[in-house]
Amino acid sequence: MSDYQSIMLLLFFIFPVMYMIDTALVIIRRNAKHIENRLAFLTICLLASMIFFQYLEQLLSAEYALNISAYMVYPASIAAVSMSVLLHLTATNSYHRLSRWSTIGIAFIPFIMYFLLLAIRGREYLLEGVRVEGFWKQIEAAPAMTVIYGFLVMYSLLNIAICLIAHYKANNNVDRKRFMILLKANLFYQLATIGVLIVYTAFSPYVYISDSVIFLTTIIWSISLRVYMKNDFLPSTSKKYELLYHFSPTAIIMIDKNMIMKEVNPGALRIL
């Protein structure tokens, strides 16, 4: 591989990894003690790891590609999906009856299934080989991988369903706002992935497009979370004051320097 190709690969993969790590650090610094922040942090770290492993797969020789894909890329990808489902179920735990261990079990079904197939049937049962196109390496999945892909798609749709159900059941505006933000983040990611798949399907017969592009769409989810962070989607150390503002029976009224009323809490609305 030439120096030009190595630099191209570095730019293609490392910038998304750096952005996702920075997003993960922003999330965990908001409130490292809160479970939702920890799960979001772990999800984005796993996605960043997946992209980094893709970089290693393309950087190293073809003889290592299958092992990197089987034991690094796919496990990180599937674990990220499982962690995202766990994040959604944890964020909405007031609006479903699943226990903690039930949510963990449901979330990690694809991850457990993948490693059971890998341990029992071997790598060749999931990945058939590697095709080299120029300096790109394309991993060819076996038919058995369609089961794993099916679970990943189903779990992506499950995240949307969890947000919709929780938004419908929410009994206060704070939760409804948070669930709508989470829903939008998922929808943007889904639309980006669908758009990339359409382009990939339409142009791949004529122009070689690496399947790494599909993996890179996961950065859309990180960008969405980063953008919506300003709306307090994830708890911060000041979250308790926001809850006090919304649920306090005492009237709280915000006015500007001209004594114009700018915002009031529900307690003030009841009194006024």
Sequence and secondary structure as in RCSB ss.txt:
>XXXX:A:sequence
MSDYQSIMLLLFFIFPVMYMIDTALVIIRRNAKHIENRLAFLTICLLASMIFFQYLEQLLSAEYALNISAYMVYP
ASIAAVSMSVLLHLTATNSYHRLSRWSTIGIAFIPFIMYFLLLAIRGREYLLEGVRVEGFWKQIEAAPAMTVIYG
FLVMYSLLNIAICLIAHYKANNNVDRKRFMILLKANLFYQLATIGVLIVYTAFSPYVYISDSVIFLTTIIWSISL
RVYMKNDFLPSTSKKYELLYHFSPTAIIMIDKNMIMKEVNPGALRIL
>XXXX:A:secstr
  HHHHHHHHHHHHHHHHHHHHHHHHHHHH TTSHHHHHHHHHHHHHHHHHHHHHHHHHS GGGHHHHIIIIIHH
HHHHHHHHHHHHHHHHTGGGS   HHHHHHHHTHHHHHHHHHHHHH GGGTEEEEEEETTEEEEEE TTHHHHHH
HHHHHHHHHHHHHHHHHHH  SHHHHHHHHHHHHHHHHHHHHHHHHHHHHHHHTTTS   THHHHHTHHHHHHHH
HHHGGGT S  TTHHHHHHHHH SS  EEE TT  EEEE HHHHHH 
